[in-house]
Amino acid sequence: MTSSSLAESSTETTSTQGGTQAVDRAAALLTYVVEADHPVTFAEATEALGLARSTTSRLLAALENNRLLERCAPGEYVGGPLFVLYAARHDRNAQLARLTRPTLERIGDLTGEDVHLAVANGNQVAHIANVDSTYLLGARDWSDIEIPPHSSALGKVLLAWGAMPRPAGRLETPTVHTLGTRDELDADLAQARSRGFAVTHDELEVGLAGLAAPVFGPDNDVVAAVGVSGPTARLEHRLDELGRLLKTHTEELSELLRRGRHTDLQAGGPERDTA
């Protein structure tokens, strides 16, 4: 082997070792942050791993840019949106709620009404996240109350798109406006699928109206429903407007789950070593 070949081989070996070391350091940093029970600061990570500040800064920037870490406050890091996205595809409760939180808050800001995220739990509608109305008069909290699915807009969505089995036996009628026959229910669910969102008028409680739209997962099945509820007098003249708004936002959520895109990343990189 010639001297030039030896030099090239030595350079390649050194480069490979350096690359492996960088990967090992990044993996150790990622593990430390993800396993911590609190947001990890720049200083904590540097000290715990025995790294130079400039090395910690470069690694944090790379991990953040690739969505493996994200900043929850200046200089504090937690697991990034890719972890949330992965978990949401397997755990459709707590992590799905976290992933959809920014969208729920945007809907709340735009409507001023109560906003809900629900999933099917057997034959019941499980509320897993909500944003409160900005009005003094809003909807009551239904989170821990079992309700007939066909009497709520969220339940109608889960029924209409097959995320929940049709109710067996006689349909419960909490109010005189609740759908009471199979034919009425089938027609209502068909209408929901046709327009892309479900509506309730005084069907769960007199004076309460609601709308909901489906969120589709990676396999194009409905994994959740997002809804808005409030006094009938305030919502009944805005149904089409609110329905279109819900569809727009749930379609964005569905796209996020299908393609793994995250549109709410914070701009900027981690703090730089100025020492």
C-alpha positions as CSV (number, residue, x, y, z in Angstrom):
1,M,0.0,0.0,0.0
2,T,1.4,3.4,-1.0
3,S,1.9,6.2,1.5
4,S,-0.9,8.2,-0.1
5,S,-3.3,5.2,0.3
6,L,-2.3,4.9,4.0
7,A,-3.0,8.6,4.5
8,E,-6.4,8.3,2.9
9,S,-7.2,5.2,5.0
10,S,-6.1,7.0,8.2
11,T,-8.2,10.1,7.3
12,E,-11.3,7.9,6.6
13,T,-10.9,6.0,9.9
14,T,-10.5,9.3,11.9
15,S,-13.6,10.8,10.1
16,T,-15.6,7.6,10.8
17,Q,-14.6,7.6,14.5
18,G,-15.4,11.4,14.8
19,G,-18.8,10.8,13.2
20,T,-19.6,7.9,15.5
21,Q,-18.6,10.0,18.5
22,A,-20.9,12.8,17.4
23,V,-23.8,10.4,17.0
24,D,-23.2,8.9,20.4
25,R,-23.1,12.3,22.0
26,A,-26.3,13.4,20.3
27,A,-28.0,10.1,21.4
28,A,-26.8,10.6,25.0
29,L,-28.1,14.2,25.0
30,L,-31.5,13.2,23.5
31,T,-31.8,10.3,26.0
32,Y,-31.0,12.6,28.9
33,V,-33.6,15.2,27.9
34,V,-36.4,12.7,27.1
35,E,-35.9,10.7,30.3
36,A,-35.8,13.7,32.6
37,D,-39.0,14.4,34.6
38,H,-38.7,18.2,34.0
39,P,-37.5,20.5,31.2
40,V,-33.7,20.3,30.9
41,T,-31.7,23.5,30.8
42,F,-28.6,24.1,28.6
43,A,-26.4,24.3,31.7
44,E,-27.8,21.0,33.1
45,A,-27.2,19.1,29.9
46,T,-23.7,20.5,29.5
47,E,-22.7,19.5,33.1
48,A,-24.5,16.1,33.2
49,L,-22.8,14.9,29.9
50,G,-19.5,16.6,30.5
51,L,-19.6,18.4,27.2
52,A,-18.1,21.7,26.1
53,R,-20.7,24.4,25.9
54,S,-20.1,24.8,22.1
55,T,-20.6,21.1,21.6
56,T,-23.8,21.1,23.6
57,S,-25.0,24.1,21.6
58,R,-24.3,22.4,18.2
59,L,-26.0,19.2,19.3
60,L,-29.1,20.9,20.7
61,A,-29.4,22.9,17.4
62,A,-29.3,19.8,15.3
63,L,-31.8,17.9,17.5
64,E,-34.1,20.8,17.5
65,N,-33.9,21.4,13.8
66,N,-34.8,17.7,13.3
67,R,-37.8,18.0,15.7
68,L,-36.3,15.5,18.2
69,L,-36.2,18.3,20.8
70,E,-38.1,21.6,21.3
71,R,-37.8,24.5,23.6
72,C,-40.6,25.0,26.0
73,A,-39.0,28.2,27.5
74,P,-35.8,30.1,26.8
75,G,-32.9,27.7,27.4
76,E,-35.2,24.8,28.4
77,Y,-35.7,21.6,26.3
78,V,-38.2,18.7,26.2
79,G,-38.8,15.9,23.8
80,G,-39.8,17.2,20.3
81,P,-42.9,17.0,18.2
82,L,-41.7,13.8,16.4
83,F,-42.1,12.0,19.7
84,V,-45.6,13.4,20.1
85,L,-46.5,12.5,16.5
86,Y,-45.2,8.9,16.9
87,A,-47.0,8.5,20.2
88,A,-50.2,9.9,18.8
89,R,-50.2,7.2,16.2
90,H,-50.2,4.6,19.0
91,D,-51.7,6.4,22.0
92,R,-54.8,8.3,20.9
93,N,-55.5,10.0,24.2
94,A,-52.9,12.1,26.1
95,Q,-50.4,12.5,23.3
96,L,-53.2,13.2,20.7
97,A,-54.5,15.9,23.0
98,R,-51.0,17.5,23.2
99,L,-50.6,17.3,19.4
100,T,-53.9,19.0,18.8
101,R,-53.8,21.6,21.6
102,P,-52.6,24.5,19.3
103,T,-55.4,23.8,16.9
104,L,-58.0,23.7,19.6
105,E,-56.8,27.0,21.0
106,R,-56.9,28.6,17.5
107,I,-60.5,27.5,17.1
108,G,-61.3,28.9,20.5
109,D,-59.7,32.2,19.7
110,L,-61.7,32.4,16.4
111,T,-65.1,31.3,17.8
112,G,-65.0,32.3,21.5
113,E,-66.9,29.1,22.2
114,D,-66.1,25.9,24.1
115,V,-63.9,23.6,22.0
116,H,-63.6,19.9,22.6
117,L,-61.5,16.9,21.4
118,A,-63.1,13.5,21.8
119,V,-62.3,9.9,20.9
120,A,-64.4,6.7,21.0
121,N,-64.1,4.6,24.1
122,G,-66.1,1.5,23.4
123,N,-69.7,2.7,23.1
124,Q,-69.0,6.1,24.8
125,V,-67.6,9.4,23.8
126,A,-64.4,10.2,25.8
127,H,-63.5,13.9,26.1
128,I,-59.7,14.1,26.2
129,A,-59.1,17.9,25.8
130,N,-61.0,21.1,25.8
131,V,-60.6,24.9,25.6
132,D,-63.1,27.0,27.6
133,S,-65.3,29.6,26.1
134,T,-64.4,33.3,26.4
135,Y,-68.0,34.1,27.1
136,L,-69.5,34.3,30.6
137,L,-72.2,32.0,29.4
138,G,-70.8,28.8,27.9
139,A,-71.6,25.1,27.8
140,R,-71.3,22.9,30.9
141,D,-68.4,20.5,31.3
142,W,-69.5,17.1,30.0
143,S,-66.0,15.5,30.4
144,D,-67.0,13.0,33.1
145,I,-70.6,12.5,32.2
146,E,-71.8,9.5,30.1
147,I,-74.1,10.8,27.4
148,P,-75.9,9.1,24.5
149,P,-73.5,9.4,21.6
150,H,-76.2,10.2,19.1
151,S,-77.2,13.3,21.2
152,S,-73.9,15.1,20.8
153,A,-72.1,16.4,17.7
154,L,-68.9,14.7,18.7
155,G,-70.7,11.4,19.1
156,K,-72.5,11.8,15.8
157,V,-69.1,12.2,14.0
158,L,-67.7,9.1,15.6
159,L,-70.8,7.2,14.7
160,A,-71.1,8.6,11.1
161,W,-67.5,7.6,10.2
162,G,-67.5,4.2,11.9
163,A,-65.2,5.0,14.8
164,M,-67.9,3.8,17.2
165,P,-70.6,1.1,16.8
166,R,-74.2,2.2,16.4
167,P,-76.1,2.2,19.7
168,A,-78.0,-1.0,20.3
169,G,-81.6,-1.2,21.6
170,R,-83.9,1.7,22.0
171,L,-82.4,5.2,21.5
172,E,-82.2,7.3,24.6
173,T,-83.9,10.7,24.3
174,P,-82.5,13.3,26.8
175,T,-84.7,15.9,25.3
176,V,-87.8,16.0,23.0
177,H,-85.4,17.1,20.2
178,T,-83.1,14.1,20.4
179,L,-83.2,11.7,17.5
180,G,-85.5,8.9,18.5
181,T,-85.6,6.4,15.7
182,R,-83.0,4.5,13.6
183,D,-84.3,6.1,10.4
184,E,-83.8,9.6,11.9
185,L,-80.3,8.7,13.1
186,D,-79.3,7.1,9.7
187,A,-80.5,10.2,7.8
188,D,-78.7,12.6,10.2
189,L,-75.4,10.6,10.0
190,A,-75.6,10.5,6.2
191,Q,-76.1,14.3,6.2
192,A,-73.0,14.7,8.4
193,R,-70.9,12.7,6.1
194,S,-72.2,14.6,3.1
195,R,-71.3,18.1,4.5
196,G,-68.3,17.0,6.5
197,F,-69.5,17.9,10.0
198,A,-72.3,17.0,12.4
199,V,-74.7,19.3,14.2
200,T,-76.9,19.1,17.2
201,H,-79.8,21.4,18.2
202,D,-81.1,21.1,21.8
203,E,-80.6,17.3,21.5
204,L,-78.4,16.8,24.6
205,E,-79.7,19.7,26.6
206,V,-82.3,22.3,25.7
207,G,-80.5,25.5,24.9
208,L,-77.3,23.8,23.9
209,A,-76.1,23.5,20.3
210,G,-72.9,21.9,18.9
211,L,-70.9,21.1,15.8
212,A,-68.1,18.6,15.2
213,A,-65.9,17.4,12.4
214,P,-63.7,14.3,12.0
215,V,-59.9,14.0,12.4
216,F,-58.5,11.2,10.2
217,G,-55.4,9.2,11.1
218,P,-52.5,7.8,9.0
219,D,-54.7,4.9,7.8
220,N,-57.5,7.3,6.8
221,D,-59.7,6.1,9.6
222,V,-61.3,8.6,12.0
223,V,-59.3,8.8,15.2
224,A,-61.0,11.7,16.9
225,A,-63.6,14.5,16.6
226,V,-63.2,18.2,17.2
227,G,-66.3,20.1,18.2
228,V,-67.6,23.5,19.3
229,S,-70.5,24.0,21.6
230,G,-72.4,26.8,23.1
231,P,-75.9,28.3,23.6
232,T,-78.3,27.6,20.8
233,A,-79.2,31.2,20.5
234,R,-75.6,32.1,19.8
235,L,-74.7,29.3,17.5
236,E,-77.9,28.6,15.4
237,H,-77.2,31.4,12.9
238,R,-73.5,30.5,12.5
239,L,-73.7,26.8,11.8
240,D,-72.4,27.0,8.2
241,E,-69.6,29.4,9.1
242,L,-68.5,27.3,12.1
243,G,-68.8,24.1,10.2
244,R,-66.5,25.4,7.5
245,L,-64.0,26.6,10.1
246,L,-64.0,23.2,11.9
247,K,-63.5,21.4,8.6
248,T,-60.5,23.6,7.7
249,H,-58.8,23.0,11.0
250,T,-59.6,19.2,11.2
251,E,-58.3,18.7,7.7
252,E,-55.0,20.3,8.7
253,L,-54.8,18.0,11.7
254,S,-55.6,15.0,9.5
255,E,-52.8,16.1,7.1
256,L,-50.4,16.4,10.1
257,L,-51.2,12.9,11.2
258,R,-51.0,11.4,7.7
259,R,-47.8,13.0,6.6
260,G,-46.0,13.6,9.9
261,R,-45.7,17.4,9.4
262,H,-45.5,19.8,12.3
263,T,-46.3,23.4,11.5
264,D,-46.0,24.9,15.0
265,L,-42.2,24.7,15.6
266,Q,-40.6,27.6,17.3
267,A,-38.3,29.7,15.1
268,G,-34.6,30.1,16.0
269,G,-31.9,27.9,17.4
270,P,-30.6,27.2,20.8
271,E,-28.4,29.6,22.7
272,R,-24.9,29.9,21.5
273,D,-21.6,29.6,23.4
274,T,-20.3,33.1,23.8
275,A,-17.6,32.2,26.3
